[in-house]
Amino acid sequence: MRTATYFFIFLNLSLAMFEEPAVYPLPFLVTSVLEVLCLLVFLGRLAHFATVTLHSVFWKDTKNICIMVAILLSLTDLAIYGVLRVYGVRSIRWSRIVRPIFLINFAESRQIRRAFRSIRNTLPEITYVFLLFMFSLLMFSLMALKLFGERNLQTAEGLPYFRNYLEIVFDLYVLVTTANSPDVMMPAFDFSSWYALFFIAFVIVNTYIFMSLFLAVVYNNYKKHLKVMLGGGMA
């Protein structure tokens, strides 16, 4: 039963690859039949839980309620999408966002729920580090605007260089990953090689210091909450 449940959860999540807009498009009839089959299996699994569990316990378990609501929303969305498709009206399958609920809330997914709770409990504790990182990013962006914005520099494509604050924030955010390095600093470097110091300082502070600190805080808090859950035996 566990293997079958995992298989149909995987199949239900994989349907996003074959539904419009799709990577490998399949006819709507095929994907809809497969989705209905998955939902019937989930409903049967839920009915099986109900037969071996006290009714008072079954209806108080929020996991079962979440699964039932997700099944109802999926069927409703599928029916509406099918009717609109018959009349040639384009719409979006908004129920795709509820599919991970099946992965989290079945009894077989206890470890996934523990990991999910650990992530949820870790988020408030990493907020301070994230806010410090964002403050650093915004301050460096403001300095870049003052340093380069008034010098009428241009990129290799002939576009204005570092004259819009929001675009500067985005470019420096990408620079944290070094994905646009060294291209992002070349217009400034061509104007004066001393401007490379600004980007070197930015990378040292935000990539090497803040990202390492961020990773350490996330890892330590996640490990702490996961140990607490494993010790407490939370389902």
SEDREN-537448 format. One record per atom (N, C-alpha, C): x, y, z. Coordinates in nm, 3 decimals, m for minus. Layout:
((X, Y, Z));
...
END
This chain:
((0.082, m0.121, 0.000));
((0.000, 0.000, 0.000));
((0.086, 0.126, 0.000));
((0.196, 0.121, 0.075));
((0.284, 0.237, 0.079));
((0.346, 0.264, m0.059));
((0.393, 0.157, m0.123));
((0.453, 0.173, m0.256));
((0.351, 0.226, m0.356));
((0.228, 0.173, m0.350));
((0.123, 0.219, m0.441));
((0.089, 0.366, m0.417));
((0.083, 0.406, m0.288));
((0.054, 0.545, m0.257));
((0.162, 0.637, m0.310));
((0.288, 0.601, m0.289));
((0.399, 0.681, m0.341));
((0.395, 0.690, m0.493));
((0.360, 0.578, m0.558));
((0.356, 0.577, m0.704));
((0.252, 0.675, m0.756));
((0.132, 0.672, m0.699));
((0.026, 0.759, m0.749));
((0.049, 0.905, m0.709));
((0.116, 0.930, m0.596));
((0.153, 1.067, m0.562));
((0.253, 1.119, m0.664));
((0.352, 1.036, m0.699));
((0.451, 1.075, m0.799));
((0.385, 1.097, m0.934));
((0.291, 1.010, m0.971));
((0.221, 1.025, m1.098));
((0.140, 1.154, m1.101));
((0.073, 1.186, m0.990));
((m0.008, 1.307, m0.983));
((0.078, 1.432, m0.994));
((0.193, 1.433, m0.930));
((0.282, 1.548, m0.939));
((0.345, 1.559, m1.078));
((0.368, 1.444, m1.142));
((0.433, 1.444, m1.274));
((0.341, 1.492, m1.385));
((0.210, 1.496, m1.358));
((0.116, 1.539, m1.463));
((0.143, 1.682, m1.509));
((0.205, 1.764, m1.422));
((0.234, 1.902, m1.460));
((0.326, 1.910, m1.581));
((0.404, 1.804, m1.606));
((0.494, 1.803, m1.721));
((0.420, 1.778, m1.852));
((0.298, 1.725, m1.843));
((0.225, 1.685, m1.962));
((0.098, 1.766, m1.986));
((0.062, 1.852, m1.892));
((m0.055, 1.937, m1.907));
((m0.014, 2.073, m1.963));
((m0.104, 2.137, m2.035));
((m0.074, 2.268, m2.092));
((m0.055, 2.372, m1.981));
((0.047, 2.457, m1.987));
((0.161, 2.451, m2.080));
((0.256, 2.340, m2.037));
((0.296, 2.253, m2.129));
((0.364, 2.130, m2.095));
((0.501, 2.121, m2.158));
((0.586, 2.042, m2.095));
((0.716, 2.009, m2.154));
((0.697, 1.903, m2.262));
((0.616, 1.803, m2.228));
((0.582, 1.697, m2.323));
((0.430, 1.686, m2.327));
((0.363, 1.766, m2.409));
((0.216, 1.774, m2.405));
((0.149, 1.643, m2.443));
((0.047, 1.610, m2.367));
((m0.040, 1.495, m2.395));
((m0.182, 1.546, m2.410));
((m0.269, 1.469, m2.479));
((m0.410, 1.511, m2.491));
((m0.475, 1.530, m2.355));
((m0.566, 1.626, m2.349));
((m0.633, 1.657, m2.223));
((m0.705, 1.535, m2.167));
((m0.762, 1.453, m2.252));
((m0.835, 1.335, m2.205));
((m0.742, 1.240, m2.131));
((m0.620, 1.224, m2.179));
((m0.525, 1.133, m2.115));
((m0.487, 1.184, m1.976));
((m0.450, 1.311, m1.967));
((m0.408, 1.366, m1.839));
((m0.523, 1.372, m1.739));
((m0.643, 1.402, m1.788));
((m0.757, 1.410, m1.698));
((m0.794, 1.273, m1.643));
((m0.787, 1.169, m1.727));
((m0.816, 1.033, m1.681));
((m0.713, 0.990, m1.577));
((m0.586, 1.019, m1.602));
((m0.482, 0.984, m1.505));
((m0.501, 1.059, m1.374));
((m0.540, 1.185, m1.382));
((m0.561, 1.261, m1.258));
((m0.679, 1.207, m1.180));
((m0.787, 1.176, m1.248));
((m0.904, 1.118, m1.180));
((m0.867, 0.985, m1.116));
((m0.787, 0.904, m1.186));
((m0.742, 0.777, m1.129));
((m0.663, 0.799, m1.001));
((m0.572, 0.896, m1.004));
((m0.494, 0.926, m0.883));
((m0.583, 0.972, m0.769));
((m0.680, 1.058, m0.799));
((m0.770, 1.108, m0.695));
((m0.856, 0.997, m0.638));
((m0.897, 0.903, m0.722));
((m0.974, 0.788, m0.672));
((m0.890, 0.701, m0.580));
((m0.763, 0.683, m0.614));
((m0.674, 0.607, m0.527));
((m0.657, 0.678, m0.393));
((m0.639, 0.810, m0.397));
((m0.625, 0.886, m0.273));
((m0.753, 0.876, m0.189));
((m0.867, 0.884, m0.257));
((m0.994, 0.873, m0.185));
((m1.010, 0.735, m0.124));
((m0.970, 0.630, m0.198));
((m0.976, 0.495, m0.144));
((m0.884, 0.476, m0.026));
((m0.764, 0.537, m0.033));
((m0.671, 0.529, 0.079));
((m0.727, 0.600, 0.200));
((m0.794, 0.711, 0.177));
((m0.856, 0.785, 0.287));
((m0.970, 0.704, 0.347));
((m1.048, 0.638, 0.263));
((m1.156, 0.552, 0.313));
((m1.101, 0.437, 0.395));
((m0.986, 0.386, 0.353));
((m0.921, 0.280, 0.429));
((m0.879, 0.329, 0.567));
((m0.827, 0.451, 0.575));
((m0.793, 0.509, 0.705));
((m0.917, 0.518, 0.793));
((m1.028, 0.559, 0.732));
((m1.150, 0.579, 0.810));
((m1.202, 0.449, 0.868));
((m1.180, 0.337, 0.799));
((m1.230, 0.208, 0.848));
((m1.148, 0.152, 0.964));
((m1.022, 0.193, 0.975));
((m0.935, 0.138, 1.080));
((m0.907, 0.241, 1.189));
((m0.975, 0.356, 1.183));
((m0.954, 0.462, 1.281));
((m1.088, 0.501, 1.342));
((m1.085, 0.535, 1.470));
((m1.207, 0.584, 1.532));
((m1.255, 0.711, 1.461));
((m1.386, 0.721, 1.445));
((m1.440, 0.836, 1.372));
((m1.404, 0.968, 1.439));
((m1.405, 0.970, 1.570));
((m1.371, 1.095, 1.640));
((m1.226, 1.134, 1.614));
((m1.139, 1.035, 1.605));
((m0.998, 1.061, 1.578));
((m0.978, 1.099, 1.432));
((m1.047, 1.030, 1.342));
((m1.030, 1.055, 1.199));
((m1.071, 1.196, 1.162));
((m1.183, 1.244, 1.213));
((m1.233, 1.375, 1.174));
((m1.162, 1.489, 1.246));
((m1.086, 1.458, 1.352));
((m1.009, 1.561, 1.419));
((m0.868, 1.575, 1.361));
((m0.831, 1.482, 1.275));
((m0.698, 1.486, 1.214));
((m0.699, 1.582, 1.096));
((m0.625, 1.690, 1.108));
((m0.624, 1.791, 1.001));
((m0.563, 1.736, 0.872));
((m0.481, 1.635, 0.881));
((m0.422, 1.577, 0.759));
((m0.530, 1.518, 0.671));
((m0.624, 1.448, 0.732));
((m0.734, 1.389, 0.654));
((m0.823, 1.496, 0.593));
((m0.848, 1.602, 0.669));
((m0.930, 1.712, 0.617));
((m0.860, 1.778, 0.499));
((m0.729, 1.798, 0.510));
((m0.654, 1.860, 0.400));
((m0.661, 1.775, 0.274));
((m0.650, 1.644, 0.289));
((m0.656, 1.556, 0.173));
((m0.793, 1.562, 0.107));
((m0.899, 1.561, 0.188));
((m1.034, 1.567, 0.132));
((m1.058, 1.700, 0.060));
((m1.014, 1.809, 0.119));
((m1.030, 1.939, 0.056));
((m0.951, 1.945, m0.075));
((m0.830, 1.890, m0.075));
((m0.748, 1.889, m0.196));
((m0.813, 1.807, m0.307));
((m0.873, 1.693, m0.272));
((m0.943, 1.611, m0.371));
((m1.062, 1.687, m0.428));
((m1.139, 1.752, m0.341));
((m1.257, 1.827, m0.386));
((m1.216, 1.943, m0.477));
((m1.112, 2.016, m0.439));
((m1.066, 2.128, m0.521));
((m1.013, 2.080, m0.657));
((m0.941, 1.969, m0.657));
((m0.886, 1.917, m0.782));
((m0.997, 1.873, m0.877));
((m1.098, 1.803, m0.825));
((m1.208, 1.759, m0.909));
((m1.289, 1.878, m0.961));
((m1.312, 1.977, m0.875));
((m1.386, 2.095, m0.918));
((m1.312, 2.170, m1.027));
((m1.183, 2.189, m1.008));
((m1.103, 2.259, m1.108));
((m1.098, 2.180, m1.239));
((m1.085, 2.050, m1.229));
((m1.081, 1.967, m1.350));
((m1.212, 1.977, m1.428));
((m1.324, 1.975, m1.356));
((m1.454, 1.984, m1.422));
((m1.472, 2.121, m1.489));
((m1.436, 2.228, m1.417));
((m1.450, 2.363, m1.474));
((m1.359, 2.379, m1.595));
((m1.236, 2.331, m1.585));
((m1.141, 2.343, m1.696));
((m1.192, 2.266, m1.817));
((m1.249, 2.146, m1.793));
((m1.301, 2.067, m1.904));
((m1.418, 2.134, m1.974));
((m1.510, 2.193, m1.896));
((m1.626, 2.261, m1.955));
((m1.581, 2.383, m2.036));
((m1.491, 2.462, m1.979));
((m1.442, 2.580, m2.051));
((m1.366, 2.540, m2.178));
((m1.297, 2.427, m2.172));
((m1.224, 2.381, m2.290));
((m1.319, 2.342, m2.402));
((m1.433, 2.284, m2.366));
((m1.533, 2.246, m2.466));
((m1.585, 2.369, m2.539));
((m1.601, 2.480, m2.466));
((m1.652, 2.603, m2.526));
((m1.540, 2.691, m2.582));
((m1.418, 2.639, m2.583));
((m1.307, 2.713, m2.643));
((m1.255, 2.827, m2.561));
((m1.278, 2.825, m2.432));
((m1.232, 2.931, m2.343));
((m1.103, 2.885, m2.275));
((m0.997, 2.964, m2.287));
((m0.871, 2.929, m2.225));
((m0.873, 2.962, m2.076));
((m0.821, 2.871, m1.996));
((m0.816, 2.893, m1.851));
((m0.691, 2.827, m1.796));
((m0.672, 2.841, m1.666));
((m0.552, 2.789, m1.600));
((m0.593, 2.687, m1.495));
((m0.517, 2.578, m1.487));
((m0.540, 2.476, m1.384));
((m0.481, 2.523, m1.252));
((m0.559, 2.599, m1.177));
((m0.509, 2.655, m1.052));
((m0.494, 2.550, m0.943));
((m0.556, 2.434, m0.959));
((m0.549, 2.332, m0.854));
((m0.414, 2.261, m0.849));
((m0.325, 2.291, m0.944));
((m0.192, 2.227, m0.940));
((m0.118, 2.259, m0.811));
((m0.144, 2.377, m0.756));
((m0.070, 2.418, m0.636));
((m0.110, 2.335, m0.514));
((m0.223, 2.263, m0.518));
((m0.264, 2.183, m0.403));
((m0.211, 2.040, m0.411));
((m0.150, 2.001, m0.521));
((m0.103, 1.863, m0.536));
((0.003, 1.824, m0.435));
((0.096, 1.912, m0.397));
((0.192, 1.872, m0.292));
((0.128, 1.837, m0.159));
((0.001, 1.877, m0.139));
((m0.068, 1.842, m0.014));
((m0.075, 1.691, 0.002));
((m0.096, 1.618, m0.108));
((m0.102, 1.473, m0.100));
((0.032, 1.415, m0.056));
((0.141, 1.475, m0.100));
((0.273, 1.427, m0.064));
((0.301, 1.446, 0.084));
((0.246, 1.551, 0.143));
((0.278, 1.585, 0.282));
((0.185, 1.517, 0.382));
((0.058, 1.499, 0.348));
((m0.041, 1.467, 0.450));
((m0.078, 1.319, 0.463));
((m0.033, 1.233, 0.374));
((m0.060, 1.092, 0.394));
((0.028, 1.037, 0.506));
((m0.022, 0.932, 0.573));
((0.050, 0.875, 0.687));
((0.188, 0.825, 0.649));
((0.203, 0.780, 0.523));
((0.332, 0.729, 0.478));
((0.439, 0.837, 0.467));
((0.398, 0.963, 0.471));
((0.491, 1.075, 0.449));
((0.533, 1.140, 0.580));
((0.551, 1.061, 0.684));
((0.584, 1.116, 0.815));
((0.717, 1.193, 0.812));
((0.818, 1.136, 0.745));
((0.949, 1.201, 0.740));
((0.942, 1.334, 0.664));
((0.860, 1.336, 0.557));
((0.845, 1.461, 0.480));
((0.777, 1.567, 0.566));
((0.679, 1.527, 0.645));
((0.611, 1.623, 0.733));
((0.707, 1.679, 0.838));
((0.793, 1.591, 0.890));
((0.891, 1.638, 0.987));
((0.985, 1.739, 0.924));
((1.031, 1.709, 0.803));
((1.120, 1.804, 0.733));
((1.046, 1.935, 0.705));
((0.920, 1.925, 0.665));
((0.840, 2.045, 0.636));
((0.820, 2.129, 0.761));
((0.791, 2.064, 0.875));
((0.775, 2.138, 1.000));
((0.906, 2.203, 1.042));
((1.016, 2.132, 1.022));
((1.145, 2.189, 1.058));
((1.174, 2.313, 0.976));
((1.144, 2.308, 0.847));
((1.163, 2.425, 0.761));
((1.074, 2.540, 0.807));
((0.947, 2.507, 0.835));
((0.853, 2.611, 0.880));
((0.898, 2.675, 1.011));
((0.948, 2.594, 1.105));
((0.993, 2.648, 1.233));
((1.125, 2.722, 1.222));
((1.202, 2.691, 1.119));
((1.332, 2.756, 1.101));
((1.316, 2.896, 1.040));
((1.214, 2.916, 0.959));
((1.199, 3.042, 0.887));
((1.197, 3.166, 0.977));
((1.122, 3.166, 1.089));
((1.124, 3.289, 1.171));
((1.262, 3.319, 1.229));
((1.344, 3.216, 1.253));
((1.472, 3.236, 1.319));
((1.580, 3.285, 1.222));
((1.558, 3.268, 1.093));
((1.657, 3.316, 0.996));
((1.616, 3.452, 0.939));
((1.505, 3.506, 0.988));
((1.456, 3.634, 0.937));
((1.556, 3.746, 0.962));
((1.620, 3.744, 1.080));
((1.712, 3.853, 1.114));
((1.834, 3.853, 1.022));
((1.887, 3.734, 0.993));
((2.001, 3.727, 0.902));
((1.960, 3.771, 0.762));
((1.841, 3.730, 0.721));
((1.793, 3.768, 0.588));
((1.774, 3.920, 0.579));
((1.721, 3.981, 0.684));
((1.701, 4.126, 0.683));
((1.835, 4.200, 0.679));
((1.935, 4.147, 0.750));
((2.068, 4.208, 0.744));
((2.127, 4.198, 0.604));
((2.108, 4.083, 0.541));
((2.156, 4.065, 0.404));
((2.087, 4.163, 0.310));
((1.955, 4.177, 0.322));
((1.881, 4.269, 0.236));
((1.924, 4.413, 0.261));
((1.950, 4.449, 0.388));
((1.997, 4.584, 0.418));
((2.132, 4.609, 0.351));
((2.221, 4.511, 0.358));
((2.352, 4.524, 0.292));
((2.335, 4.538, 0.141));
((2.248, 4.457, 0.082));
((2.225, 4.463, m0.062));
((2.171, 4.600, m0.103));
((2.075, 4.652, m0.027));
((2.016, 4.782, m0.060));
((2.117, 4.896, m0.043));
((2.202, 4.886, 0.059));
((2.301, 4.991, 0.080));
((2.408, 4.989, m0.031));
((2.453, 4.870, m0.069));
((2.550, 4.862, m0.178));
((2.487, 4.911, m0.309));
((2.358, 4.882, m0.328));
((2.291, 4.931, m0.449));
((2.283, 5.083, m0.450));
((2.257, 5.141, m0.334));
((2.253, 5.287, m0.325));
((2.391, 5.348, m0.354));
((2.496, 5.285, m0.301));
((2.631, 5.334, m0.329));
((2.664, 5.322, m0.477));
((2.620, 5.211, m0.540));
((2.645, 5.193, m0.683));
((2.574, 5.299, m0.764));
((2.452, 5.335, m0.723));
((2.378, 5.439, m0.794));
((2.453, 5.573, m0.786));
((2.508, 5.604, m0.669));
((2.579, 5.731, m0.652));
((2.714, 5.729, m0.724));
((2.779, 5.611, m0.727));
((2.911, 5.603, m0.789));
((2.904, 5.607, m0.941));
((2.808, 5.532, m0.998));
((2.808, 5.511, m1.143));
((2.693, 5.582, m1.215));
((2.587, 5.618, m1.142));
((2.468, 5.669, m1.209));
((2.488, 5.801, m1.279));
((2.580, 5.884, m1.229));
((2.599, 6.018, m1.286));
((2.713, 6.024, m1.388));
((2.769, 5.911, m1.423));
((2.883, 5.910, m1.514));
((2.846, 5.870, m1.656));
((2.716, 5.851, m1.680));
((2.665, 5.821, m1.815));
((2.736, 5.701, m1.879));
((2.759, 5.600, m1.798));
((2.821, 5.478, m1.850));
((2.717, 5.394, m1.922));
((2.764, 5.307, m2.011));
((2.676, 5.219, m2.088));
((2.729, 5.078, m2.086));
((2.636, 4.983, m2.099));
((2.675, 4.843, m2.107));
((2.725, 4.812, m2.247));
((2.771, 4.689, m2.269));
((2.820, 4.648, m2.401));
((2.709, 4.654, m2.505));
((2.582, 4.644, m2.460));
((2.468, 4.652, m2.552));
((2.423, 4.795, m2.576));
((2.490, 4.892, m2.516));
((2.452, 5.032, m2.533));
((2.342, 5.079, m2.442));
((2.310, 5.003, m2.338));
((2.204, 5.040, m2.245));
((2.262, 5.119, m2.129));
((2.179, 5.202, m2.064));
((2.228, 5.279, m1.948));
((2.278, 5.185, m1.838));
((2.385, 5.224, m1.774));
((2.450, 5.139, m1.675));
((2.431, 5.196, m1.534));
((2.361, 5.119, m1.452));
((2.343, 5.150, m1.311));
((2.282, 5.288, m1.289));
((2.170, 5.314, m1.359));
((2.100, 5.441, m1.339));
((1.961, 5.421, m1.277));
((1.914, 5.298, m1.273));
((1.784, 5.268, m1.212));
((1.807, 5.186, m1.085));
((1.755, 5.235, m0.974));
((1.787, 5.173, m0.845));
((1.739, 5.027, m0.838));
((1.617, 5.000, m0.883));
((1.565, 4.863, m0.875));
((1.644, 4.768, m0.964));
((1.686, 4.816, m1.081));
((1.768, 4.732, m1.168));
((1.904, 4.706, m1.105));
((1.957, 4.803, m1.034));
((2.084, 4.784, m0.965));
((2.069, 4.677, m0.856));
((1.960, 4.684, m0.781));
((1.934, 4.585, m0.676));
((1.930, 4.445, m0.737));
((1.861, 4.431, m0.848));
((1.852, 4.299, m0.912));
((1.988, 4.253, m0.962));
((2.065, 4.341, m1.027));
((2.196, 4.303, m1.079));
((2.291, 4.262, m0.967));
((2.289, 4.335, m0.857));
((2.376, 4.299, m0.745));
((2.327, 4.173, m0.674));
((2.197, 4.152, m0.672));
((2.144, 4.027, m0.617));
((2.194, 3.907, m0.697));
((2.194, 3.923, m0.830));
((2.248, 3.816, m0.914));
((2.398, 3.801, m0.892));
((2.467, 3.910, m0.866));
((2.611, 3.905, m0.842));
((2.644, 3.825, m0.717));
((2.551, 3.819, m0.622));
((2.574, 3.737, m0.502));
((2.598, 3.591, m0.541));
((2.532, 3.547, m0.646));
((2.552, 3.410, m0.695));
((2.670, 3.401, m0.792));
((2.731, 3.516, m0.826));
((2.841, 3.529, m0.922));
((2.801, 3.485, m1.062));
((2.672, 3.477, m1.090));
((2.627, 3.434, m1.222));
((2.657, 3.538, m1.329));
((2.659, 3.666, m1.293));
((2.686, 3.770, m1.392));
((2.824, 3.834, m1.370));
((2.912, 3.763, m1.301));
((3.048, 3.815, m1.279));
((3.142, 3.759, m1.386));
((3.230, 3.841, m1.444));
((3.256, 3.983, m1.412));
((3.182, 4.080, m1.504));
((3.087, 4.031, m1.584));
((3.023, 4.116, m1.685));
((2.960, 4.241, m1.624));
((2.900, 4.225, m1.503));
((2.826, 4.336, m1.444));
((2.918, 4.453, m1.408));
((3.047, 4.427, m1.385));
((3.135, 4.537, m1.344));
((3.222, 4.591, m1.458));
((3.214, 4.531, m1.576));
((3.306, 4.571, m1.682));
((3.291, 4.716, m1.728));
((3.166, 4.770, m1.743));
((3.157, 4.912, m1.781));
((3.227, 5.006, m1.682));
((3.208, 4.976, m1.551));
((3.275, 5.058, m1.450));
((3.425, 5.035, m1.452));
((3.468, 4.911, m1.471));
((3.610, 4.879, m1.475));
((3.678, 4.945, m1.594));
((3.608, 4.949, m1.708));
((3.666, 5.016, m1.825));
((3.682, 5.166, m1.802));
((3.591, 5.224, m1.723));
((3.601, 5.367, m1.693));
((3.717, 5.394, m1.598));
((3.731, 5.311, m1.495));
((3.841, 5.323, m1.400));
((3.860, 5.188, m1.332));
((3.981, 5.138, m1.335));
((4.008, 5.007, m1.274));
((3.987, 5.008, m1.122));
((3.991, 5.129, m1.062));
((3.969, 5.136, m0.917));
((3.826, 5.098, m0.877));
((3.732, 5.109, m0.969));
((3.594, 5.073, m0.936));
((3.576, 4.924, m0.913));
((3.676, 4.844, m0.953));
((3.668, 4.701, m0.926));
((3.666, 4.674, m0.776));
((3.724, 4.766, m0.696));
((3.726, 4.748, m0.551));
((3.585, 4.744, m0.493));
((3.494, 4.821, m0.552));
((3.355, 4.820, m0.504));
((3.295, 4.681, m0.519));
((3.312, 4.619, m0.635));
((3.254, 4.488, m0.660));
((3.325, 4.378, m0.580));
((3.456, 4.394, m0.560));
((3.528, 4.298, m0.478));
((3.477, 4.303, m0.334));
((3.459, 4.425, m0.282));
((3.406, 4.440, m0.146));
((3.265, 4.383, m0.136));
((3.182, 4.407, m0.238));
((3.046, 4.354, m0.237));
((3.046, 4.201, m0.231));
((3.128, 4.138, m0.313));
((3.133, 3.991, m0.316));
((3.184, 3.936, m0.184));
((3.286, 3.999, m0.126));
((3.339, 3.951, 0.002));
((3.234, 3.959, 0.112));
((3.166, 4.074, 0.120));
((3.069, 4.094, 0.227));
((2.946, 4.007, 0.209));
((2.888, 4.006, 0.089));
((2.759, 3.941, 0.070));
((2.769, 3.794, 0.029));
((2.862, 3.761, m0.057));
((2.872, 3.623, m0.101));
((2.945, 3.536, 0.001));
((3.060, 3.583, 0.048));
((3.143, 3.499, 0.134));
((3.107, 3.509, 0.282));
((3.064, 3.624, 0.327));
((3.031, 3.640, 0.468));
((2.883, 3.613, 0.494));
((2.795, 3.689, 0.427));
((2.653, 3.676, 0.457));
((2.596, 3.540, 0.413));
((2.639, 3.490, 0.297));
((2.585, 3.362, 0.254));
((2.634, 3.248, 0.342));
((2.758, 3.256, 0.388));
((2.807, 3.154, 0.481));
((2.733, 3.160, 0.614));
((2.712, 3.283, 0.662));
((2.636, 3.301, 0.786));
((2.494, 3.253, 0.771));
((2.431, 3.286, 0.658));
((2.295, 3.244, 0.632));
((2.284, 3.092, 0.630));
((2.377, 3.027, 0.561));
((2.376, 2.881, 0.554));
((2.395, 2.818, 0.691));
((2.485, 2.875, 0.771));
((2.509, 2.821, 0.904));
((2.386, 2.832, 0.993));
((2.319, 2.947, 0.988));
((2.198, 2.966, 1.070));
((2.087, 2.871, 1.026));
((2.069, 2.858, 0.896));
((1.965, 2.767, 0.845));
((1.995, 2.624, 0.887));
((2.119, 2.581, 0.869));
((2.154, 2.442, 0.900));
((2.138, 2.412, 1.048));
((2.190, 2.499, 1.134));
((2.185, 2.473, 1.278));
((2.043, 2.473, 1.331));
((1.962, 2.567, 1.286));
((1.824, 2.572, 1.334));
((1.741, 2.457, 1.279));
((1.763, 2.422, 1.152));
((1.691, 2.309, 1.095));
((1.727, 2.181, 1.170));
((1.855, 2.160, 1.197));
((1.897, 2.041, 1.269));
((1.839, 2.037, 1.409));
((1.835, 2.154, 1.475));
((1.780, 2.160, 1.611));
((1.633, 2.122, 1.613));
((1.554, 2.178, 1.521));
((1.411, 2.147, 1.519));
((1.386, 2.002, 1.478));
((1.467, 1.949, 1.388));
((1.448, 1.811, 1.346));
((1.479, 1.715, 1.461));
((1.580, 1.745, 1.543));
((1.611, 1.661, 1.659));
((1.499, 1.665, 1.762));
((1.442, 1.783, 1.780));
((1.330, 1.795, 1.874));
((1.212, 1.710, 1.829));
((1.182, 1.714, 1.697));
((1.069, 1.637, 1.646));
((1.095, 1.488, 1.653));
((1.217, 1.446, 1.620));
((1.249, 1.304, 1.627));
((1.246, 1.256, 1.770));
((1.291, 1.340, 1.863));
((1.286, 1.303, 2.004));
((1.146, 1.297, 2.059));
((1.060, 1.389, 2.009));
((0.922, 1.390, 2.055));
((0.832, 1.292, 1.985));
((0.877, 1.237, 1.871));
((0.796, 1.139, 1.798));
((0.675, 1.199, 1.733));
((0.686, 1.325, 1.684));
((0.571, 1.390, 1.622));
((0.540, 1.325, 1.488));
((0.410, 1.306, 1.458));
((0.365, 1.247, 1.332));
((0.351, 1.352, 1.225));
END
